[in-house]
Amino acid sequence: MIVLPLESVYLLAHAMAGILVGIVLAAIVGDRRVVALAALGAVLPDLIDKPLGHIFLAGTVNYGRIYFHGLTVLFLVLIAGLLLYRYRGQVGHLAVAAGMASHQFLDAMWRHPVEWFWPFLGPLPRHDYAEDYFWDALLRELAQPSEWLFFFLIAGLFAYLYRRELGALLARLTDPSTRHVLVAALGLTIIAALVAGRRFLP
């Protein structure tokens, strides 16, 4: 078994890096939509690998930096992006690939060559994390002031970049039927949060 230090770069820090990459890409291609796609690519590795590795593969791999933290998946997304750009003129997948690359850079994946070059250096090794590591890490992230700072920065940036789209959305929310659906969805979300929160209560 391999014991590694805690996976320390948090989700919204990755999202902020993806947004910065997306802003540069948007200036090059003239399309603001790539900012959101680059941000998605920057958080995608953690959104997939951490639950997969620490929950579903806890009995074998038990690690949150696996497939989507590796060059193989990044290369496949990049190839798909190049093909879509070549034949359809779409840059969205390239923005996602750029975001994923920023994630791997911030995680310094070259320090974990087996995972980074998977499957070419052999199978993923098993790591020795605590049984509740995923949920504890989630609570640690929510307790980080820097993550809340990034949250407000990201919200502000998106509100500015997509102000026209938000204005159109707010106009649609004046429809009574839409408000009823949103109230119902909010109620269900609160109930789900309360049920999930019971897991962390003594």
Summary of the structure (lengths in Angstrom):
residues: 202
radius of gyration: 19.2
end to end distance: 30.8
largest distance: 57.7
contacts: 585
relative contact order: 0.14
helix: 73%
strand: 1%
